[in-house]
Amino acid sequence: MRDGFVKVAAGTPEIRVADCAFNAQQCINLIREAEQQGVKVLALPELCLTGYTCGDLFLQDTLLDGAEAALKAVLEATKDLDMFIALGLPVRYENKLYNCAAAIQSGRVLGLVPKLCLPNYSEFYERRWFSSGAGVHDYIQIAGQNAALNSRQIFLCESVPELAVGIEICEDLWAPDPPSNTLARAGATLILNLSASDEVVGKADYRRQLVSGQSARLLCAYVYADAGEGESSTDLVFAGHNILAENGAILAEKRFACGLTATEIDVQRLAYERRRNTTFVSEKSPESYWYSKFVLETAETALTRPVPPNPFVPADHGDRAERCREILTIAAAGLKKRLKHTRARTAVVGLSGGLDSTLALLITARAMDMLGRPRTDIVALTMPCFGTTSRTKSNAEILAERIGTTFKTVDIGHAVKVHFQDIGQSMDDLSVTFENGQARERTQVLMDVANMTGGMVVGTGDLSELALGWATYNGDHMSMYGVNASIPKTLVRHLVAYVADENQETDPKLSAVLRDILDTPVSPELLPPKEGEIAQKTEDLVGPYELHDFFLYYAVRWGFPPRKVYRLALYALGDKYGREAVLKWLKNFYHRFFNQQFKRSCLPDGPKVGTLTLSPRGDWRMPSDTVSTLWLDELEGLE
């Protein structure tokens, strides 16, 4: 459970209707299997000790006594287990019957949570047997123990303070105001739902949406444990649809099968998101809620949950295409507004033949299309100098021609040499001055051409470069509107690939040049080529962008500490890069991220298109002179 990871599971035992002893043993078998898998929190279905489909037998003492004996058997079998378990049974209290979840741990009944919303429509008749638990709060005797009967209970884990468990039962989630709404505001970060939801066509999708949406709305983890095989099929079929979600994302799911569905939730991540989200208002009230405490042994949790190596890029190809269309549209809409507001006659783009400037041009073309203006209103400038290769120069020319821009070539070599003479910079000194002098000259040309044509300069730098400070201050760092400002490098690549695919049939020449650009090593091309090939490869200098985008996502978007980022990076990308490289580039990331904040503190405007941007006016506020010592110290001693 270190780093906030807690192994949770939903279990569906195979039961027999009204055979409480058999059902107890099936639950015990699942609990033991969960223990072997390292599960710390387990939810079992609604009324699983009796079966949900017992009908009028629920009113008979014989069944109710059998359910209590079954609970006692489960308590005895689990008294030495380090696991929080919730399972369903009917409970008698003051001549009423309640559909309850029993929260148990180490042989103790921590509490009984009664169902509030009883369905009595279509195939459901729960009010025939059960009473709502609304307003019920007392201590009762059950299975030889004294336990609280109260729907407003939250179970707090003392060893993992971010883990607080709330429980609701089946229909509670389907109601207009689910109990989980108030449970979450009262501190619950994990909601368990003990369910017996029958299966009809289309219901699984709706159930999935409910669980996902509720976990997103409440910034919580949600474990939905559904009844399955063994329930009566007289009129209904139960599919055991188990769903485990976290903050809107479904982490694991199983349907039409008994057994366990397990994954790890990240309660530290949930706690961070609640701190960050100012509209999530806590309402923790000891007067209104009963808080029970329990302890789980703290241990390392083996990860099995999905951790995508490219968190900014959808894994599914269909989703990726839709996401690419949406991003291009959002970015183009931002530029469209700026062009219209400033009445710019042209949009000036510095075209290098590399990925970022290619994407900026593609976005600018869409903005012009939205405005109903000719693409000749785009002035694409290529500015070859000492590091320019024939490959990138040719690709820039072909790209501009296929897009239909006004194209110009301005060789800046002579101007840069004169400038170097003026300041006493030797052409043999391939220092940072040699590199940055070219970048600033290009920016000057772009700005002046924008003045000449009554236009504005469209920036090309991406989010990954901004995070690392991989931009020349007042060089490519500067523009009048930065369309790529919140698009990380890994996503830039997929956006360009999407446009190449989109034009495969309609414009094969455009598609071909885009694919060659994708195959070209990322480089600022500020050092002379070696035998005609690019001499300066960015990822050799600052590290793989795939790693840096991963670091950026978890360190900034989720606020994870460095050791946790390192752990996740090893889990997702360690086999590809190795432990030594991951740690090396992670240290490099933190060093550059802090030291280069001054470049982000004065960024040009640019549209936010995803969940993260580093704009000083938007997502990220950090002083330019912040010290990175605490973050780097945390990485010392790691291997």
C-alpha angles and dihedrals in degrees: 000000000000116000089026096289113142122182109229133176144187114215131199113194122198103245142183119227110258093352095122098172092052091046092050090053091049090052090048090051091053091047091053091048089051090052090054089053092051095250114168100180122037130181121197125190132280114280090354094153091063105017123255094249100062093116116187090359086082087076094058122095091219092066093040092051089049091052092051091048089050090053090050090052091052091048091052092048093049102041091109097042124109095218140108109226132186120191135165133249141143115263129198120219128164095339093311130104123225131196099227145182113218113212108206137173133174092352094311129116102227093184148321118242115198123210114254106191112055115191116222102169137090107353095351125096104164096138088063087072111011138057125216115259092222110133094006114130121152144111118260138179116251131161089353094304137102110240137172116248104203135127091211097069128129123189114215123203108217094196093052105034093189091060112089118157127212125180134210130168127235107279090036087078093048093053123100092250109029117202087237088071092068095032090060093047088050090057109277112143095175122048119195118200117196104200145178101188115166120222125248129156112289096009095104092061092049091047090050091051091049094052094043094045095047093050089050095047094048096038089232144118116258127201115191114192114190134195117248143158116022098036111120115277093197090118106346143049122216116204104189092238102188118185129183116191138172125196093333098319120108106224099180137002139176133180137182092018138094122226136058132330107194141175141142123268121203109225093176089059091051093048090050092050092051091051089049097046109077094189092062100092118194118219103183107169124171087196094058101033134049112224118202121187130217136169130227122191110254112236141147112283115217108226122235100148118111112270107176115217089219103042094176093055123071111240095215113080094219092050089046093057092049091047091050092052090050095048093049090049094049093048092046091048090055092051091044090058093048094048091048095046095048092041087227112184092204141021110221117208126182103223115201100166089250131117102263098049089044091056092045090054092048090051092046091052090054091049091053090049089052090052092049090238128137117261088234084080085075112087108204112195125193113193111190119196140155097316101039115121126206090243097060093039091052093046091052091052094048093045094051091048094049092047090049100237132151101261130205135174118210114181104209097185096101094046092050092049091052090049091050090051090051093054097035098249113156118227087223092058103088093188132137088277090058090052101040094045088066093047092051092047090054091051091050091052092049093050093047093048088050088054091048094051098037090246144121132247115246112213121228106192117118135217095260092055090049091052092052096037088238094158135090109254108247088002120080083343088076133068140130095255126006109211095180096047097114099031114099121219095253089056093044087061093052093046092054090045089051092054089047090054091044091057098039093109103024099045112011093172091058090046091050095051091047090053091050089051089051089053093050115100113251107256141150087218094218097135125068114270121254111231089339094306129113108274099189117060113184097211091054088058106039101017137256113323089218089065095041093051089051091050091046094052097051100033097047109020094043101022094230116173116249096256091054092048088051092050093051092045090054090048094050104030108010095103090055100045107018129234096275094053094044092053093044094053093041090058088047090051094054093044093051095038092059099036095049098049090108089072091054093046090072103035123154117247117279137160124266108229104167141027094288138050132158097214112141086221094051136025102354128056115170131145113251091234098052113141121234097202097111093051096045093044089058089061095053115111095022120127 
